[in-house]
Amino acid sequence: MKRYFRCMGRKQLILVYAIFLFMMVWGFDLLTTIKYGEPYDVTAFWNIFNLCALFYAGSTLLLVRAAGIKFYRTRRYGLLLLGLLGTLIYFMAVRYLLEQLVLPKFFEAQNYPSNISLKYFILDNTYYASIYVVLGVLFFLLENQAYNEKKQVALQQQTRDAELQFLRSQVNPHFLFNTLNNIYSLAYERSEKTADAILRLSDLMRYMLYEKKHQVAILREWQYISSLVELQRLRFEHELPVKMELNGNADNTSIPPYFLIPFIENAFKHGDFTDNRIPLLIRLTITDNGWEFETRNKISHKNKDAMGGVGLDNIRRRLEILYPGQYKMDINDGDGLFSLRLSLNNKADDQMPGSRR
């Protein structure tokens, strides 16, 4: 029952209370008829006393819940006890009003004898009132535990989203800083490529500024990578040796925006592109189970740091948040080549451990 309270919404909560009231008001009669095999009198279902019981019992449960929300969640336990005591008094007062005053006068029906003492009525109904108050408290505590767990989940989600947003914001300035440095060099040399570089940068910035979704089509990210490569080509006087491969259906697969950009930035930052026999390889392969991204480039002797700055740590943290246990990342920097392979399995049933290289 605890698990059910945790998963249910407002409509399900109302249904639970309704079923409970039904069993408390009509359940005993139903069980009796089933036990002795007697036909159930439908008219007895709408017995005026049952309808009155439905009212004062239901309102008692609602009052207990209201007291719990108002006082228990704000840790005002003294006022909570007063509220529960007031609910006990309310139960007995409403039942006395309905069954001893209203029903005899308007329906000629009476539950207790007319000469019953107030003391006897109170003592007799303390038991019944306590049942509904105690059960109301139990219901509220289960509901409140589910409420706290949902609140905790929502808080964790907000923290997760804030961290992802921070990681994403780290990528944008890093990329912008590097690209502006490239354009500055072109402008300083009065290169004809400067205008084209600024135009391409504006297209990329439009994507960065206005793409606010958590996931985008992987084809969109691939187009972004292609534009970034074209922008990087402007830095070189010679033909830039780049080999780009896209395999599989890229329209129906999603990826966080700017997810793969740090790998491309790293390749251009630390790569050596003077040998046309060893091009920069950028390969993206999409399968039914996930996708695999691969880069390979010759390492420049001017900078022996294989991967620095925001890049790798940023990607690893985003992977841990978004795809825990579903990815594998292999890095190799031997033989003068830097290669990286990132595999993501979208099926949680077939999880891959995250690499810690």
Secondary structure, 3 states (H helix, E strand, C coil): CHHHHHHCCHHHHHHHHHHHHHHHHHHHHHHHHHHHCCCCCHHHHCCHHHHHHHHHHHHHHHHHHHHHHHHHCCCCHHHHHHHHHHHHHHHHHHHHHHHHHHHHHHCCCCCCCCCCCHHHHHHHHHHHHHHHHHHHHHHHHHHHHHHHHHHHHHHHHHHHHHHHHHHHHHHHHHHHHHHHHHHHHHHHCCCCHHHHHHHHHHHHHHHHHHCCCCCEEHHHHHHHHHHHHHHHHCCCCCCCCEEEEEECCCCCCEECCCCCHHHHHHHHHHECCCCCCCCEEEEEEECCCEEEEEEEEEECCCCCCCCCCCHHHHHHHHHHHHCCCEEEEEEECCCCEEEEEEEEECCHHHCECCCCC
